[in-house]
Amino acid sequence: MTWTSDASAISAAFLASLVEAVEALTIVLAVATVRSWRPAGLGALAGLALLALIVLVLGPLIGRAPLQALQLVIGILLLLFGMRWLRKAILRAAGLIPLHDETTTFAAETSELREQARRNEAKLDWLAGLASFKAVVLEGLEVVFIVIAVGSGRELLLPASAGALAACGLIAIAGLVLRRPLARVPENTLKFAVGVMLSAFGVFWTGEGLGVAWPGADLAIIGFAALFLLVAALAAVAVRRPLEVAP
């Protein structure tokens, strides 16, 4: 375990958590706007408690698995997971799919909750809390996977968890202070970076699980990240180019 793996694990967990926390915050703010902060906060806290329980249960269980087999399985999963993020980021950068807009998401979620309020006022607190709970759990499950994946292979669960908690705390404080969606956060750029980092981790740990001795040991992660970044940037340009020259 070196400073490279420490920094990579913390950075991957922090950036991924930052993205998911912004998306979850948008829905929690919509709930608080339509109803109040009480059901929004209770639902969010319940979701966080469930996620913490999942980490506490799965972390030790995964740690008991043989290291080489664990690295191979997690490496493949991280590579698939990272490539999914990276594919969407490339398509957004190329303009083939729309950029994620937190302001639009906030408006849509607020409208849906108000429609539910008109249909059944008596159950609105419960529905509002459930919407907040679902947002935190669904967005947080990706964070939990990333924290466990990047942290368990090299006993980096605590650094990865610290990175995730720092990101969630930062977004929570910003949401409480601003009381509006964080539309200016460069979310799509962050998703691009997270896709690159997870893919790099995936290749590195898949190789280690297969017994490959990477040149430079953990420094190979930086090399893989640079390679993925270069290929992804070129892919975005290549995909965009036909649109620019079309009549």
CYANA upper distance limits for C-alpha pairs under 8 A (distance plus 0.5 A):
  1 MET  CA      5 SER  CA      6.88
  1 MET  CA      6 ASP  CA      7.90
  1 MET  CA    154 ARG  CA      7.06
  2 THR  CA      6 ASP  CA      6.83
  2 THR  CA    218 ASP  CA      7.79
  3 TRP  CA      7 ALA  CA      6.42
  4 THR  CA      8 SER  CA      6.50
  4 THR  CA    218 ASP  CA      6.73
  4 THR  CA    219 LEU  CA      6.98
  5 SER  CA      9 ALA  CA      6.46
  5 SER  CA    218 ASP  CA      6.76
  6 ASP  CA     10 ILE  CA      6.70
  6 ASP  CA    156 LEU  CA      7.36
  6 ASP  CA    159 PRO  CA      7.27
  7 ALA  CA     11 SER  CA      6.43
  8 SER  CA     12 ALA  CA      6.49
  8 SER  CA    197 MET  CA      8.30
  9 ALA  CA     13 ALA  CA      6.62
  9 ALA  CA    150 VAL  CA      6.13
  9 ALA  CA    151 GLY  CA      7.06
  9 ALA  CA    156 LEU  CA      7.59
  9 ALA  CA    159 PRO  CA      7.45
  9 ALA  CA    160 ALA  CA      5.88
 10 ILE  CA     14 PHE  CA      6.39
 10 ILE  CA    159 PRO  CA      6.17
 10 ILE  CA    160 ALA  CA      5.20
 10 ILE  CA    161 SER  CA      8.23
 10 ILE  CA    162 ALA  CA      7.65
 10 ILE  CA    163 GLY  CA      5.27
 10 ILE  CA    164 ALA  CA      8.10
 11 SER  CA     15 LEU  CA      6.51
 11 SER  CA    160 ALA  CA      8.48
 11 SER  CA    163 GLY  CA      7.21
 12 ALA  CA     16 ALA  CA      6.53
 12 ALA  CA    146 ILE  CA      8.34
 12 ALA  CA    150 VAL  CA      8.36
 12 ALA  CA    160 ALA  CA      8.33
 12 ALA  CA    194 VAL  CA      6.65
 12 ALA  CA    197 MET  CA      6.77
 12 ALA  CA    198 LEU  CA      7.47
 13 ALA  CA     17 SER  CA      6.41
 13 ALA  CA    143 VAL  CA      7.58
 13 ALA  CA    146 ILE  CA      6.85
 13 ALA  CA    147 VAL  CA      6.26
 13 ALA  CA    150 VAL  CA      8.21
 13 ALA  CA    160 ALA  CA      5.98
 13 ALA  CA    161 SER  CA      7.70
 13 ALA  CA    163 GLY  CA      5.93
 13 ALA  CA    164 ALA  CA      5.59
 14 PHE  CA     18 LEU  CA      6.52
 14 PHE  CA    160 ALA  CA      8.13
 14 PHE  CA    163 GLY  CA      4.91
 14 PHE  CA    164 ALA  CA      5.22
 14 PHE  CA    165 LEU  CA      8.21
 14 PHE  CA    166 ALA  CA      7.40
 14 PHE  CA    167 ALA  CA      5.84
 15 LEU  CA     19 VAL  CA      6.90
 15 LEU  CA    164 ALA  CA      8.42
 15 LEU  CA    167 ALA  CA      7.78
 15 LEU  CA    190 LEU  CA      6.97
 15 LEU  CA    191 LYS  CA      8.45
 15 LEU  CA    193 ALA  CA      8.33
 15 LEU  CA    194 VAL  CA      6.78
 16 ALA  CA     20 GLU  CA      6.89
 16 ALA  CA    143 VAL  CA      6.92
 16 ALA  CA    146 ILE  CA      8.20
 16 ALA  CA    164 ALA  CA      8.22
 16 ALA  CA    190 LEU  CA      8.18
 16 ALA  CA    191 LYS  CA      7.81
 16 ALA  CA    194 VAL  CA      6.44
 17 SER  CA     21 ALA  CA      6.23
 17 SER  CA    140 GLY  CA      8.23
 17 SER  CA    143 VAL  CA      6.07
 17 SER  CA    164 ALA  CA      5.77
 17 SER  CA    165 LEU  CA      8.40
 17 SER  CA    167 ALA  CA      6.27
 17 SER  CA    168 CYS  CA      6.84
 18 LEU  CA     22 VAL  CA      6.73
 18 LEU  CA    164 ALA  CA      8.17
 18 LEU  CA    167 ALA  CA      5.52
 18 LEU  CA    168 CYS  CA      6.85
 18 LEU  CA    171 ILE  CA      7.53
 19 VAL  CA     23 GLU  CA      7.11
 19 VAL  CA    187 GLU  CA      6.44
 19 VAL  CA    190 LEU  CA      7.26
 19 VAL  CA    191 LYS  CA      7.42
 20 GLU  CA     24 ALA  CA      6.68
 20 GLU  CA    139 GLU  CA      5.81
 20 GLU  CA    140 GLY  CA      7.15
 20 GLU  CA    142 GLU  CA      8.28
 20 GLU  CA    143 VAL  CA      7.71
 21 ALA  CA     25 LEU  CA      6.38
 21 ALA  CA    136 VAL  CA      8.36
 21 ALA  CA    139 GLU  CA      7.69
 21 ALA  CA    140 GLY  CA      8.07
 21 ALA  CA    167 ALA  CA      8.03
 21 ALA  CA    168 CYS  CA      6.22
 21 ALA  CA    171 ILE  CA      6.88
 21 ALA  CA    172 ALA  CA      8.38
 22 VAL  CA     26 THR  CA      6.81
 22 VAL  CA    171 ILE  CA      7.01
 22 VAL  CA    181 PRO  CA      8.40
 22 VAL  CA    182 LEU  CA      7.23
 23 GLU  CA     27 ILE  CA      7.48
 23 GLU  CA    102 GLU  CA      7.63
 23 GLU  CA    139 GLU  CA      7.74
 24 ALA  CA     28 VAL  CA      6.85
 24 ALA  CA    132 SER  CA      8.41
 24 ALA  CA    135 ALA  CA      5.69
 24 ALA  CA    136 VAL  CA      5.90
 24 ALA  CA    139 GLU  CA      6.66
 25 LEU  CA     29 LEU  CA      6.45
 25 LEU  CA    171 ILE  CA      8.09
 25 LEU  CA    172 ALA  CA      7.80
 25 LEU  CA    175 GLY  CA      7.42
 25 LEU  CA    181 PRO  CA      7.78
 26 THR  CA     30 ALA  CA      6.79
 26 THR  CA    102 GLU  CA      7.05
 26 THR  CA    105 THR  CA      7.70
 26 THR  CA    106 PHE  CA      6.17
 26 THR  CA    180 ARG  CA      8.28
 26 THR  CA    181 PRO  CA      5.84
 26 THR  CA    182 LEU  CA      8.07
 27 ILE  CA     31 VAL  CA      6.77
 27 ILE  CA    105 THR  CA      8.29
 27 ILE  CA    106 PHE  CA      6.88
 27 ILE  CA    109 GLU  CA      7.01
 27 ILE  CA    131 ALA  CA      8.05
 27 ILE  CA    132 SER  CA      6.94
 27 ILE  CA    135 ALA  CA      6.97
 28 VAL  CA     32 ALA  CA      6.74
 28 VAL  CA     40 ALA  CA      6.12
 28 VAL  CA     41 GLY  CA      8.15
 28 VAL  CA     44 ALA  CA      7.73
 28 VAL  CA    131 ALA  CA      8.26
 28 VAL  CA    132 SER  CA      5.59
 28 VAL  CA    135 ALA  CA      7.88
 29 LEU  CA     33 THR  CA      6.51
 29 LEU  CA     40 ALA  CA      8.02
 29 LEU  CA    106 PHE  CA      8.22
 29 LEU  CA    175 GLY  CA      8.22
 29 LEU  CA    179 ARG  CA      7.47
 29 LEU  CA    180 ARG  CA      7.24
 29 LEU  CA    181 PRO  CA      7.65
 30 ALA  CA     34 VAL  CA      6.75
 30 ALA  CA    106 PHE  CA      6.34
 30 ALA  CA    107 ALA  CA      8.22
 30 ALA  CA    109 GLU  CA      6.65
 30 ALA  CA    110 THR  CA      5.57
 31 VAL  CA     35 ARG  CA      6.43
 31 VAL  CA     36 SER  CA      7.44
 31 VAL  CA     37 TRP  CA      8.11
 31 VAL  CA     39 PRO  CA      8.23
 31 VAL  CA     40 ALA  CA      6.11
 31 VAL  CA    109 GLU  CA      8.46
 31 VAL  CA    110 THR  CA      7.44
 31 VAL  CA    113 LEU  CA      7.74
 31 VAL  CA    128 ALA  CA      6.16
 31 VAL  CA    129 GLY  CA      8.15
 31 VAL  CA    131 ALA  CA      7.84
 31 VAL  CA    132 SER  CA      7.19
 32 ALA  CA     36 SER  CA      4.79
 32 ALA  CA     37 TRP  CA      5.08
 32 ALA  CA     38 ARG  CA      8.09
 32 ALA  CA     39 PRO  CA      7.92
 32 ALA  CA     40 ALA  CA      5.90
 33 THR  CA     37 TRP  CA      8.25
 33 THR  CA    110 THR  CA      7.99
 34 VAL  CA    110 THR  CA      6.93
 34 VAL  CA    113 LEU  CA      7.31
 34 VAL  CA    114 ARG  CA      7.03
 35 ARG  CA     39 PRO  CA      8.06
 35 ARG  CA    124 LEU  CA      8.22
 35 ARG  CA    125 ASP  CA      7.59
 35 ARG  CA    128 ALA  CA      7.61
 36 SER  CA     40 ALA  CA      7.18
 37 TRP  CA     41 GLY  CA      6.10
 38 ARG  CA     42 LEU  CA      6.54
 39 PRO  CA     43 GLY  CA      6.43
 39 PRO  CA    125 ASP  CA      6.45
 39 PRO  CA    126 TRP  CA      7.82
 39 PRO  CA    128 ALA  CA      6.60
 39 PRO  CA    129 GLY  CA      5.02
 39 PRO  CA    132 SER  CA      8.32
 40 ALA  CA     44 ALA  CA      6.68
 40 ALA  CA    128 ALA  CA      7.01
 40 ALA  CA    129 GLY  CA      5.81
 40 ALA  CA    132 SER  CA      5.99
 40 ALA  CA    133 PHE  CA      8.47
 41 GLY  CA     45 LEU  CA      6.54
 41 GLY  CA    129 GLY  CA      8.20
 41 GLY  CA    132 SER  CA      8.17
 42 LEU  CA     46 ALA  CA      6.62
 42 LEU  CA    129 GLY  CA      7.01
 42 LEU  CA    133 PHE  CA      8.47
 43 GLY  CA     47 GLY  CA      6.73
 43 GLY  CA    128 ALA  CA      8.41
 43 GLY  CA    129 GLY  CA      4.92
 43 GLY  CA    130 LEU  CA      6.50
 43 GLY  CA    131 ALA  CA      7.94
 43 GLY  CA    132 SER  CA      5.46
 43 GLY  CA    133 PHE  CA      4.72
 43 GLY  CA    134 LYS  CA      8.47
 44 ALA  CA     48 LEU  CA      6.73
 44 ALA  CA    129 GLY  CA      8.17
 44 ALA  CA    132 SER  CA      5.92
 44 ALA  CA    133 PHE  CA      5.51
 44 ALA  CA    135 ALA  CA      8.39
 44 ALA  CA    136 VAL  CA      6.37
 45 LEU  CA     49 ALA  CA      6.64
 45 LEU  CA    133 PHE  CA      8.12
 46 ALA  CA     50 LEU  CA      6.84
 46 ALA  CA    133 PHE  CA      6.85
 47 GLY  CA     51 LEU  CA      6.81
 47 GLY  CA    132 SER  CA      8.47
 47 GLY  CA    133 PHE  CA      5.37
 47 GLY  CA    134 LYS  CA      7.57
 47 GLY  CA    136 VAL  CA      5.90
 47 GLY  CA    137 VAL  CA      5.61
 48 LEU  CA     52 ALA  CA      6.61
 48 LEU  CA    136 VAL  CA      7.27
 48 LEU  CA    137 VAL  CA      7.56
 48 LEU  CA    140 GLY  CA      8.39
 49 ALA  CA     53 LEU  CA      6.73
 50 LEU  CA     54 ILE  CA      6.82
 50 LEU  CA    137 VAL  CA      8.00
 51 LEU  CA     55 VAL  CA      6.88
 51 LEU  CA    137 VAL  CA      7.17
 51 LEU  CA    140 GLY  CA      7.34
 51 LEU  CA    141 LEU  CA      7.48
 51 LEU  CA    144 VAL  CA      7.52
 52 ALA  CA     56 LEU  CA      6.70
 53 LEU  CA     57 VAL  CA      6.62
 54 ILE  CA     58 LEU  CA      6.40
 54 ILE  CA    144 VAL  CA      8.32
 55 VAL  CA     59 GLY  CA      5.99
 55 VAL  CA    144 VAL  CA      7.06
 55 VAL  CA    148 ILE  CA      7.77
 56 LEU  CA     60 PRO  CA      7.55
 57 VAL  CA     61 LEU  CA      7.28
 58 LEU  CA     62 ILE  CA      6.52
 58 LEU  CA    148 ILE  CA      8.45
 59 GLY  CA     63 GLY  CA      6.74
 59 GLY  CA    148 ILE  CA      6.90
 59 GLY  CA    152 SER  CA      7.61
 59 GLY  CA    157 LEU  CA      8.24
 60 PRO  CA     64 ARG  CA      7.09
 61 LEU  CA     65 ALA  CA      7.79
 62 ILE  CA     70 LEU  CA      8.19
 62 ILE  CA    152 SER  CA      7.53
 63 GLY  CA    152 SER  CA      6.76
 63 GLY  CA    153 GLY  CA      8.39
 65 ALA  CA     69 ALA  CA      7.89
 65 ALA  CA     70 LEU  CA      6.68
 66 PRO  CA     70 LEU  CA      6.48
 67 LEU  CA     71 GLN  CA      6.57
 67 LEU  CA    153 GLY  CA      7.17
 67 LEU  CA    209 GLY  CA      8.46
 68 GLN  CA     72 LEU  CA      6.80
 68 GLN  CA    208 GLU  CA      7.53
 68 GLN  CA    209 GLY  CA      5.11
 68 GLN  CA    210 LEU  CA      8.02
 68 GLN  CA    211 GLY  CA      8.36
 69 ALA  CA     73 VAL  CA      6.77
 69 ALA  CA    209 GLY  CA      6.42
 70 LEU  CA     74 ILE  CA      6.47
 70 LEU  CA    153 GLY  CA      7.18
 70 LEU  CA    209 GLY  CA      7.82
 71 GLN  CA     75 GLY  CA      6.12
 71 GLN  CA    153 GLY  CA      6.18
 71 GLN  CA    205 TRP  CA      5.74
 71 GLN  CA    206 THR  CA      6.76
 71 GLN  CA    208 GLU  CA      7.21
 71 GLN  CA    209 GLY  CA      5.45
 72 LEU  CA     76 ILE  CA      6.76
 72 LEU  CA    205 TRP  CA      6.60
 72 LEU  CA    206 THR  CA      5.05
 72 LEU  CA    207 GLY  CA      7.81
 72 LEU  CA    208 GLU  CA      7.53
 72 LEU  CA    209 GLY  CA      4.60
 72 LEU  CA    210 LEU  CA      7.16
 73 VAL  CA     77 LEU  CA      6.79
 73 VAL  CA    206 THR  CA      7.81
 73 VAL  CA    209 GLY  CA      8.35
 74 ILE  CA     78 LEU  CA      6.38
 74 ILE  CA    149 ALA  CA      6.38
 74 ILE  CA    153 GLY  CA      8.34
 74 ILE  CA    202 GLY  CA      7.76
 74 ILE  CA    205 TRP  CA      7.78
 74 ILE  CA    206 THR  CA      8.02
 75 GLY  CA     79 LEU  CA      6.55
 75 GLY  CA    201 PHE  CA      7.27
 75 GLY  CA    202 GLY  CA      4.52
 75 GLY  CA    203 VAL  CA      6.81
 75 GLY  CA    204 PHE  CA      7.60
 75 GLY  CA    205 TRP  CA      5.11
 75 GLY  CA    206 THR  CA      4.88
 75 GLY  CA    207 GLY  CA      8.49
 75 GLY  CA    209 GLY  CA      8.26
 76 ILE  CA     80 LEU  CA      6.75
 76 ILE  CA    202 GLY  CA      6.33
 76 ILE  CA    203 VAL  CA      8.03
 76 ILE  CA    205 TRP  CA      8.44
 76 ILE  CA    206 THR  CA      6.41
 77 LEU  CA     81 PHE  CA      6.46
 77 LEU  CA    202 GLY  CA      7.61
 78 LEU  CA     82 GLY  CA      6.28
 78 LEU  CA    146 ILE  CA      8.28
 78 LEU  CA    149 ALA  CA      7.64
 78 LEU  CA    198 LEU  CA      6.26
 78 LEU  CA    199 SER  CA      6.84
 78 LEU  CA    201 PHE  CA      7.38
 78 LEU  CA    202 GLY  CA      5.19
 79 LEU  CA     83 MET  CA      6.48
 79 LEU  CA    198 LEU  CA      6.86
 79 LEU  CA    199 SER  CA      5.04
 79 LEU  CA    200 ALA  CA      7.91
 79 LEU  CA    201 PHE  CA      7.75
 79 LEU  CA    202 GLY  CA      4.65
 79 LEU  CA    203 VAL  CA      6.86
 80 LEU  CA     84 ARG  CA      6.77
 80 LEU  CA    199 SER  CA      7.99
 80 LEU  CA    202 GLY  CA      8.35
 81 PHE  CA     85 TRP  CA      7.12
 81 PHE  CA    195 GLY  CA      8.32
 81 PHE  CA    198 LEU  CA      7.75
 81 PHE  CA    199 SER  CA      8.07
 82 GLY  CA     86 LEU  CA      6.53
 82 GLY  CA    194 VAL  CA      7.64
 82 GLY  CA    195 GLY  CA      4.85
 82 GLY  CA    196 VAL  CA      7.16
 82 GLY  CA    197 MET  CA      7.86
 82 GLY  CA    198 LEU  CA      5.15
 82 GLY  CA    199 SER  CA      5.14
 82 GLY  CA    202 GLY  CA      8.21
 83 MET  CA     87 ARG  CA      6.33
 83 MET  CA    195 GLY  CA      6.60
 83 MET  CA    196 VAL  CA      8.32
 83 MET  CA    198 LEU  CA      8.40
 83 MET  CA    199 SER  CA      6.56
 84 ARG  CA     88 LYS  CA      7.00
 84 ARG  CA    195 GLY  CA      7.88
 85 TRP  CA     89 ALA  CA      6.71
 85 TRP  CA    191 LYS  CA      6.86
 85 TRP  CA    192 PHE  CA      7.46
 85 TRP  CA    194 VAL  CA      7.87
 85 TRP  CA    195 GLY  CA      5.37
 86 LEU  CA     90 ILE  CA      6.57
 86 LEU  CA    191 LYS  CA      7.68
 86 LEU  CA    192 PHE  CA      6.10
 86 LEU  CA    194 VAL  CA      8.25
 86 LEU  CA    195 GLY  CA      4.90
 86 LEU  CA    196 VAL  CA      6.98
 86 LEU  CA    232 ALA  CA      7.97
 87 ARG  CA     91 LEU  CA      6.79
 88 LYS  CA     92 ARG  CA      6.62
 89 ALA  CA     93 ALA  CA      6.52
 89 ALA  CA    188 ASN  CA      6.89
 89 ALA  CA    189 THR  CA      8.05
 89 ALA  CA    191 LYS  CA      6.77
 89 ALA  CA    192 PHE  CA      5.58
 89 ALA  CA    195 GLY  CA      8.35
 90 ILE  CA     94 ALA  CA      6.57
 90 ILE  CA    192 PHE  CA      7.88
 90 ILE  CA    232 ALA  CA      6.93
 90 ILE  CA    233 ALA  CA      7.92
 90 ILE  CA    235 ALA  CA      7.51
 90 ILE  CA    236 ALA  CA      5.62
 91 LEU  CA     95 GLY  CA      6.68
 91 LEU  CA     96 LEU  CA      5.72
 91 LEU  CA     97 ILE  CA      6.33
 91 LEU  CA    236 ALA  CA      7.25
 91 LEU  CA    239 VAL  CA      8.42
 92 ARG  CA     96 LEU  CA      6.40
 92 ARG  CA     97 ILE  CA      5.59
 92 ARG  CA     98 PRO  CA      6.50
 92 ARG  CA     99 LEU  CA      6.22
 92 ARG  CA    188 ASN  CA      8.13
 93 ALA  CA    236 ALA  CA      6.59
 94 ALA  CA    236 ALA  CA      5.50
 94 ALA  CA    237 VAL  CA      7.10
 94 ALA  CA    239 VAL  CA      6.69
 94 ALA  CA    240 ARG  CA      5.27
 95 GLY  CA     99 LEU  CA      8.40
 95 GLY  CA    240 ARG  CA      7.44
 96 LEU  CA    240 ARG  CA      8.28
 99 LEU  CA    188 ASN  CA      7.37
100 HIS  CA    187 GLU  CA      8.00
100 HIS  CA    188 ASN  CA      7.32
101 ASP  CA    105 THR  CA      6.91
101 ASP  CA    183 ALA  CA      7.31
102 GLU  CA    106 PHE  CA      6.48
102 GLU  CA    181 PRO  CA      6.74
102 GLU  CA    182 LEU  CA      7.43
102 GLU  CA    183 ALA  CA      5.82
103 THR  CA    107 ALA  CA      6.77
103 THR  CA    181 PRO  CA      6.76
103 THR  CA    183 ALA  CA      6.51
104 THR  CA    108 ALA  CA      6.68
105 THR  CA    109 GLU  CA      6.58
106 PHE  CA    110 THR  CA      6.54
106 PHE  CA    181 PRO  CA      7.44
107 ALA  CA    111 SER  CA      6.61
108 ALA  CA    112 GLU  CA      6.75
109 GLU  CA    113 LEU  CA      6.74
110 THR  CA    114 ARG  CA      6.70
111 SER  CA    115 GLU  CA      6.72
112 GLU  CA    116 GLN  CA      6.82
113 LEU  CA    117 ALA  CA      6.70
113 LEU  CA    128 ALA  CA      7.81
114 ARG  CA    118 ARG  CA      6.90
115 GLU  CA    119 ARG  CA      7.01
116 GLN  CA    120 ASN  CA      6.63
116 GLN  CA    121 GLU  CA      8.12
116 GLN  CA    124 LEU  CA      7.65
117 ALA  CA    121 GLU  CA      5.34
117 ALA  CA    124 LEU  CA      6.24
120 ASN  CA    124 LEU  CA      7.05
123 LYS  CA    127 LEU  CA      6.68
124 LEU  CA    128 ALA  CA      6.31
125 ASP  CA    129 GLY  CA      6.60
126 TRP  CA    130 LEU  CA      6.61
127 LEU  CA    131 ALA  CA      6.63
128 ALA  CA    132 SER  CA      6.86
129 GLY  CA    133 PHE  CA      6.58
130 LEU  CA    134 LYS  CA      6.52
131 ALA  CA    135 ALA  CA      6.69
132 SER  CA    136 VAL  CA      6.87
133 PHE  CA    137 VAL  CA      6.66
134 LYS  CA    138 LEU  CA      6.31
135 ALA  CA    139 GLU  CA      6.49
136 VAL  CA    140 GLY  CA      6.04
137 VAL  CA    141 LEU  CA      6.40
138 LEU  CA    142 GLU  CA      7.91
139 GLU  CA    143 VAL  CA      7.65
140 GLY  CA    144 VAL  CA      6.65
141 LEU  CA    145 PHE  CA      6.70
142 GLU  CA    146 ILE  CA      6.76
143 VAL  CA    147 VAL  CA      6.54
143 VAL  CA    164 ALA  CA      7.82
144 VAL  CA    148 ILE  CA      6.60
145 PHE  CA    149 ALA  CA      6.34
146 ILE  CA    150 VAL  CA      6.39
146 ILE  CA    151 GLY  CA      8.49
147 VAL  CA    151 GLY  CA      6.18
147 VAL  CA    157 LEU  CA      7.18
147 VAL  CA    160 ALA  CA      5.86
147 VAL  CA    161 SER  CA      6.47
147 VAL  CA    164 ALA  CA      7.74
148 ILE  CA    152 SER  CA      6.01
148 ILE  CA    157 LEU  CA      6.86
148 ILE  CA    160 ALA  CA      8.35
149 ALA  CA    153 GLY  CA      7.45
150 VAL  CA    154 ARG  CA      8.43
150 VAL  CA    156 LEU  CA      7.62
150 VAL  CA    157 LEU  CA      7.91
150 VAL  CA    160 ALA  CA      7.42
150 VAL  CA    201 PHE  CA      8.05
151 GLY  CA    155 GLU  CA      6.36
151 GLY  CA    156 LEU  CA      4.48
151 GLY  CA    157 LEU  CA      4.32
151 GLY  CA    158 LEU  CA      7.70
151 GLY  CA    159 PRO  CA      7.82
151 GLY  CA    160 ALA  CA      6.07
151 GLY  CA    161 SER  CA      8.39
152 SER  CA    156 LEU  CA      6.42
152 SER  CA    157 LEU  CA      5.98
156 LEU  CA    160 ALA  CA      6.59
157 LEU  CA    161 SER  CA      6.43
158 LEU  CA    162 ALA  CA      6.53
159 PRO  CA    163 GLY  CA      6.77
160 ALA  CA    164 ALA  CA      6.82
161 SER  CA    165 LEU  CA      6.54
162 ALA  CA    166 ALA  CA      6.52
163 GLY  CA    167 ALA  CA      6.86
164 ALA  CA    168 CYS  CA      6.76
165 LEU  CA    169 GLY  CA      6.41
166 ALA  CA    170 LEU  CA      6.58
167 ALA  CA    171 ILE  CA      6.78
168 CYS  CA    172 ALA  CA      6.51
169 GLY  CA    173 ILE  CA      6.63
170 LEU  CA    174 ALA  CA      6.72
171 ILE  CA    175 GLY  CA      6.54
172 ALA  CA    176 LEU  CA      6.71
173 ILE  CA    177 VAL  CA      6.65
174 ALA  CA    178 LEU  CA      6.40
174 ALA  CA    179 ARG  CA      8.42
175 GLY  CA    179 ARG  CA      5.75
175 GLY  CA    180 ARG  CA      7.00
175 GLY  CA    181 PRO  CA      7.76
175 GLY  CA    182 LEU  CA      8.01
186 PRO  CA    190 LEU  CA      6.80
187 GLU  CA    191 LYS  CA      6.70
188 ASN  CA    192 PHE  CA      6.80
189 THR  CA    193 ALA  CA      6.89
190 LEU  CA    194 VAL  CA      6.59
191 LYS  CA    195 GLY  CA      6.49
192 PHE  CA    196 VAL  CA      6.84
193 ALA  CA    197 MET  CA      6.76
194 VAL  CA    198 LEU  CA      6.50
195 GLY  CA    199 SER  CA      6.53
196 VAL  CA    200 ALA  CA      6.67
196 VAL  CA    225 ALA  CA      6.20
196 VAL  CA    228 PHE  CA      6.22
196 VAL  CA    229 LEU  CA      6.49
197 MET  CA    201 PHE  CA      6.69
197 MET  CA    225 ALA  CA      6.25
198 LEU  CA    202 GLY  CA      6.49
199 SER  CA    203 VAL  CA      6.78
199 SER  CA    225 ALA  CA      7.96
199 SER  CA    228 PHE  CA      7.95
200 ALA  CA    204 PHE  CA      6.71
200 ALA  CA    221 ILE  CA      6.26
200 ALA  CA    222 ILE  CA      8.15
200 ALA  CA    224 PHE  CA      5.49
200 ALA  CA    225 ALA  CA      5.48
200 ALA  CA    228 PHE  CA      7.64
201 PHE  CA    205 TRP  CA      6.56
201 PHE  CA    221 ILE  CA      6.81
202 GLY  CA    206 THR  CA      6.42
203 VAL  CA    207 GLY  CA      6.67
203 VAL  CA    224 PHE  CA      8.10
204 PHE  CA    208 GLU  CA      6.82
204 PHE  CA    214 TRP  CA      8.36
204 PHE  CA    220 ALA  CA      7.77
204 PHE  CA    221 ILE  CA      6.76
204 PHE  CA    224 PHE  CA      8.27
205 TRP  CA    209 GLY  CA      6.45
206 THR  CA    210 LEU  CA      6.84
207 GLY  CA    211 GLY  CA      6.74
207 GLY  CA    212 VAL  CA      5.52
207 GLY  CA    213 ALA  CA      8.26
207 GLY  CA    214 TRP  CA      8.29
208 GLU  CA    212 VAL  CA      5.67
208 GLU  CA    213 ALA  CA      7.40
208 GLU  CA    214 TRP  CA      8.33
213 ALA  CA    217 ALA  CA      7.70
214 TRP  CA    218 ASP  CA      8.32
214 TRP  CA    220 ALA  CA      6.95
215 PRO  CA    219 LEU  CA      8.46
215 PRO  CA    220 ALA  CA      7.00
216 GLY  CA    220 ALA  CA      6.24
218 ASP  CA    222 ILE  CA      8.48
219 LEU  CA    223 GLY  CA      7.40
220 ALA  CA    224 PHE  CA      6.68
221 ILE  CA    225 ALA  CA      6.62
222 ILE  CA    226 ALA  CA      6.69
223 GLY  CA    227 LEU  CA      6.72
224 PHE  CA    228 PHE  CA      6.63
225 ALA  CA    229 LEU  CA      6.56
226 ALA  CA    230 LEU  CA      6.66
227 LEU  CA    231 VAL  CA      6.68
228 PHE  CA    232 ALA  CA      6.40
229 LEU  CA    233 ALA  CA      6.55
230 LEU  CA    234 LEU  CA      6.70
231 VAL  CA    235 ALA  CA      6.52
232 ALA  CA    236 ALA  CA      6.70
233 ALA  CA    237 VAL  CA      6.91
234 LEU  CA    238 ALA  CA      6.55
235 ALA  CA    239 VAL  CA      6.54
236 ALA  CA    240 ARG  CA      6.60
237 VAL  CA    241 ARG  CA      6.54
238 ALA  CA    242 PRO  CA      8.21
239 VAL  CA    243 LEU  CA      8.41
240 ARG  CA    244 GLU  CA      7.14
241 ARG  CA    245 VAL  CA      7.07
242 PRO  CA    246 ALA  CA      6.57
